[in-house]
Amino acid sequence: MKKIALFILTITIMTSCVSKKIYTELEEKYDKLRGNNEVLFSENQDLIDQKKALQESKLKLQSEIDQLASDKDRITNAVDQLEEKKRKLEVEYENLSNLSEQQLSEKAEENRKLLVQLQEKESKLASESERLEKLQSELNERSARVDQLEGLIASKEAAMQRLKDAVSAALQGFEGKGLTVERKNGKVYVSMENKLLFSSGSWAVNGEGQRAVVNLANVLSNNPDIDVLIEGHTDNVPYGGKGVLIDNWDLSTKRATAIVRILVNNNVSAEQITAAGRSKFMPVASNASSSGKAKNRRIEIILAPNLDAINDLLTE
């Protein structure tokens, strides 16, 4: 550019000194040079643009090269791992190839034994599963029976409580006269001392005692599923009377059957009733005192629920 400017300046100075023809020639050269300069400038600009594009392309290529290098390292590592696996497999194969026929036979026999054991265990497991299912079925049946049994027992307990309440209400006027009513062991116990029922040495029931027994009969006649046990008891004083009786065994039994007859005559089923004489052998108090002897001389009426349904359930 400096050369061109100098040239133009020279031309300008010389213009005044040269002829028009020379000036024209110089002007044409100048125009040509200027045209060449513009072409060179354009080419230079193109070269700059190409250089920039080449630099960008270089950067892109460098990035691709870096990525390819990374991929190469990864692939190389994978190849190395595969080569290591291949080497191990070759070693294992070599080891297997070196096994003798006897070793192979031994391993086959060992595998056969293991298979037999497995089959035996599977068979045993199937048998155990079948037995478990059977036990579970039996357990379910027993659980159902237990539930049914508990229901029956609860029903009997409730019925016995209602019976006890009814007996207590019927005999309320005789309490304090040697008569007690209590519920224990699933049964109702009515205890009547002899002073309420009999004269000394007698088995004839007096009027007061008959009224008490009749009141009890009114309750029992409405409960035909109740078992009634009548027990006669004496003190330890030997029977001294005469006649058909021999000893306290006879006396206790006679008194028990006397109560039975009153109950039967007042609509209590004879099939419900059992009479027993206990004599002196089941005292409730000491016979060393007169009050203790009075307590031992008694009639016990034991009312128990009919347990046939429960027994049937238990024996199924």
Buried (B, 14 or more C-beta within 10 A) or exposed (E): EEEEEEBBEEBEEEBEEBEEEEBEEBEEEBEEBEEEEEEEEEEEEEEEEEEEEEEEEEEEEEEEEEEEEEEEEEEEEEEEEEEEEEEEEEEEEEEEEEEEEEEEEEEEEEEEEEEEEEEEEEEEEEEEEEEEEEEEEEEEEEEEEEEBBEEBBEEBEEBBEEBBBBBBEBBEEBEEBBBBBEBEEEBBBBBBBBBBBBEEBBBEBEEBBBBBBBBBBBBBBEBEEBBBBBBBBBBBBEBEEEEEBEEBBBBBBBBBBBBBBBBBEBEBEEEBBBBBBBBBEEBEBEBEEEEBBBBBBBBBBBBBBBBEBBEEBEEE
